[in-house]
């Protein structure tokens, strides 16, 4: 209940608005009552991360987890990204947390098994899984920040950024910038995912 209230508050106010006082008001209780259940803002974020982890796990079916190795990992990546983009600033909440959640562990187990199927040693598979998590969470933080930039009054800053590049001095940057700023998030995520998985494919 606390985690779901935190996510509702997150959608309404963003991460800066998730405070003990605001959450108590959202739940309709006194702040002192809330302190019996969570001791700090970090505790709230951990509870919210557990809820997000469960939501991501719920998007995956048993068939997803038994899919060929690359599909299995890609489906997890898409499920986590989809979940983090469902809530405002959710990726910022999720970042740096490791949710002790059986449903999440079940998914990670299937991802590690997929890496094993690809012939990746266990120690490397663990690192690859963690690095892929970094990619997904970081990507979502950037994606939501850019969406806010495009959707708000800061759009003028984007146009100014394009115009500020001296094409004579920075010709490659000038050529690349339009693609960097306008490529759809889905396309960029797919490219990143392919790059993250391609070294494993080279093993086979």
C-alpha positions as CSV (number, residue, x, y, z in Angstrom):
1,X,0.0,0.0,0.0
2,X,2.8,2.4,0.9
3,X,4.7,1.6,-2.3
4,X,1.6,2.1,-4.5
5,X,0.8,5.4,-2.8
6,X,4.4,6.4,-3.4
7,X,4.1,5.7,-7.1
8,X,0.9,7.7,-7.3
9,X,2.6,10.6,-5.6
10,X,5.5,10.2,-8.0
11,X,3.3,10.5,-11.0
12,X,1.7,13.7,-9.5
13,X,4.7,15.5,-8.2
14,X,7.9,13.9,-9.5
15,X,10.7,12.5,-7.4
16,X,11.3,15.7,-5.5
17,X,7.7,15.6,-4.2
18,X,7.9,12.2,-2.6
19,X,8.5,13.1,1.0
20,X,7.4,11.5,4.3
21,X,4.9,14.3,4.9
22,X,3.4,14.1,1.4
23,X,3.2,10.3,1.5
24,X,1.4,10.5,4.8
25,X,-1.1,12.9,3.3
26,X,-1.6,10.7,0.3
27,X,-2.4,7.8,2.6
28,X,-4.5,9.9,4.9
29,X,-2.5,9.3,8.0
30,X,-0.3,11.3,10.3
31,X,3.5,11.4,9.5
32,X,4.2,9.8,12.9
33,X,2.0,6.8,11.9
34,X,3.9,6.4,8.7
35,X,7.2,6.3,10.6
36,X,6.1,3.0,12.2
37,X,6.3,1.4,8.7
38,X,9.1,3.3,7.0
39,X,12.0,5.2,8.6
40,X,13.2,7.3,5.8
41,X,12.7,8.4,2.2
42,X,15.2,5.7,1.2
43,X,12.9,3.1,2.7
44,X,10.0,4.5,0.6
45,X,12.1,4.3,-2.6
46,X,13.1,0.8,-1.8
47,X,9.5,-0.2,-1.4
48,X,8.6,1.5,-4.6
49,X,11.5,-0.3,-6.4
50,X,10.1,-3.6,-5.1
51,X,6.7,-2.7,-6.6
52,X,8.3,-1.7,-9.9
53,X,10.3,-5.0,-10.0
54,X,7.1,-7.0,-9.4
55,X,5.4,-5.0,-12.2
56,X,8.2,-5.8,-14.6
57,X,8.2,-9.4,-13.7
58,X,4.4,-9.6,-14.2
59,X,4.9,-8.5,-17.8
60,X,6.9,-11.7,-18.5
61,X,5.2,-15.0,-19.1
62,X,6.7,-18.5,-18.6
63,X,7.1,-18.7,-22.3
64,X,9.1,-15.5,-22.3
65,X,11.5,-17.1,-19.8
66,X,11.9,-20.3,-21.9
67,X,12.5,-18.4,-25.1
68,X,15.8,-18.7,-27.0
69,X,18.5,-16.9,-25.0
70,X,18.5,-13.6,-27.0
71,X,14.7,-13.3,-27.0
72,X,14.6,-14.1,-23.3
73,X,17.0,-11.3,-22.4
74,X,15.5,-8.8,-24.8
75,X,12.0,-9.5,-23.4
76,X,13.3,-8.8,-19.9
77,X,14.9,-5.6,-21.1
78,X,11.7,-4.4,-22.8
79,X,9.6,-5.3,-19.7
80,X,11.8,-3.4,-17.4
81,X,11.9,-0.4,-19.7
82,X,8.2,-0.4,-20.2
83,X,7.6,-0.5,-16.4
84,X,10.0,2.3,-15.7
85,X,8.5,4.5,-18.4
86,X,5.0,3.9,-16.9
87,X,5.7,6.3,-14.0
88,X,7.2,9.7,-13.9
89,X,10.8,9.6,-12.6
90,X,10.5,5.8,-11.9
91,X,13.9,5.1,-13.3
92,X,15.4,7.7,-10.9
93,X,13.7,5.9,-8.0
94,X,14.8,2.5,-9.3
95,X,18.4,3.5,-9.9
96,X,20.8,2.4,-7.2
97,X,18.3,0.0,-5.6
98,X,18.5,-3.8,-5.5
99,X,15.0,-4.9,-4.7
100,X,15.0,-8.1,-2.6
101,X,12.0,-9.5,-4.4
102,X,11.4,-13.2,-5.3
103,X,9.6,-12.3,-8.5
104,X,12.6,-10.2,-9.6
105,X,15.0,-12.9,-8.6
106,X,12.9,-15.4,-10.7
107,X,13.4,-13.1,-13.8
108,X,17.1,-12.7,-13.1
109,X,17.5,-16.5,-12.8
110,X,16.0,-16.9,-16.3
111,X,18.3,-14.2,-17.7
112,X,21.4,-15.8,-16.2
113,X,20.2,-19.1,-17.6
114,X,19.8,-17.5,-21.0
115,X,23.4,-16.2,-20.9
116,X,24.5,-19.8,-20.0
117,X,22.7,-21.0,-23.1
118,X,24.7,-18.5,-25.1
119,X,27.9,-20.0,-23.7
120,X,28.7,-17.1,-21.4
121,X,30.6,-18.2,-18.2
122,X,28.7,-17.6,-15.0
123,X,30.8,-14.9,-13.6
124,X,30.7,-12.9,-16.9
125,X,26.9,-13.6,-17.1
126,X,26.5,-11.9,-13.8
127,X,28.4,-8.9,-14.9
128,X,26.6,-8.7,-18.2
129,X,23.2,-8.8,-16.4
130,X,24.2,-6.0,-14.1
131,X,25.6,-3.9,-16.9
132,X,22.5,-4.4,-19.0
133,X,20.4,-3.3,-16.0
134,X,22.6,-0.1,-15.9
135,X,21.9,0.4,-19.6
136,X,18.1,0.1,-19.2
137,X,17.8,2.2,-16.1
138,X,20.2,4.9,-17.4
139,X,18.5,4.9,-20.8
140,X,15.1,5.4,-19.2
141,X,16.4,8.3,-17.1
142,X,17.7,10.0,-20.2
143,X,14.6,9.2,-22.2
144,X,12.3,10.7,-19.7
145,X,14.5,13.8,-19.3
146,X,14.6,14.3,-23.1
147,X,10.8,13.8,-23.3
148,X,10.4,16.6,-20.8
149,X,12.8,18.7,-22.8
150,X,10.9,18.2,-26.0
151,X,7.5,18.6,-24.4
152,X,8.2,21.8,-22.5
153,X,9.3,25.3,-23.0
154,X,12.9,24.1,-23.2
155,X,12.3,23.2,-26.9
156,X,14.0,26.5,-27.8
157,X,17.1,25.2,-26.1
158,X,17.2,22.2,-28.5
159,X,17.0,24.5,-31.5
160,X,19.6,26.7,-30.0
161,X,21.9,23.7,-29.4
162,X,21.6,22.8,-33.1
163,X,22.4,26.3,-34.2
164,X,25.3,26.7,-31.8
165,X,27.4,24.0,-33.4
166,X,30.1,25.4,-35.6
167,X,29.9,23.0,-38.6
168,X,33.3,24.1,-39.9
169,X,35.0,23.3,-36.5
170,X,32.8,20.3,-35.6
171,X,31.6,18.8,-38.9
172,X,30.9,15.3,-37.5
173,X,29.0,16.7,-34.5
174,X,27.0,18.9,-36.8
175,X,26.1,16.0,-39.0
176,X,25.3,13.7,-36.1
177,X,23.3,16.1,-33.9
178,X,20.0,15.9,-35.8
179,X,20.0,12.1,-35.6
180,X,20.9,12.3,-31.9
181,X,18.1,14.7,-31.1
182,X,15.4,13.2,-33.3
183,X,15.8,9.4,-33.3
184,X,12.8,7.8,-31.6
185,X,13.5,6.2,-28.3
186,X,12.3,2.8,-29.4
187,X,14.8,2.7,-32.3
188,X,17.7,3.9,-30.0
189,X,16.8,1.3,-27.4
190,X,16.8,-1.5,-30.0
191,X,20.2,-0.4,-31.2
192,X,21.6,-0.3,-27.7
193,X,20.2,-3.7,-26.9
194,X,21.7,-5.2,-30.1
195,X,25.1,-3.7,-29.2
196,X,24.8,-5.1,-25.7
197,X,24.0,-8.6,-26.9
198,X,26.2,-8.8,-30.0
199,X,29.4,-9.8,-28.3
200,X,27.7,-12.9,-27.0
201,X,26.4,-13.8,-30.4
202,X,30.0,-13.6,-31.7
203,X,30.8,-16.5,-29.4
204,X,28.6,-18.9,-31.3
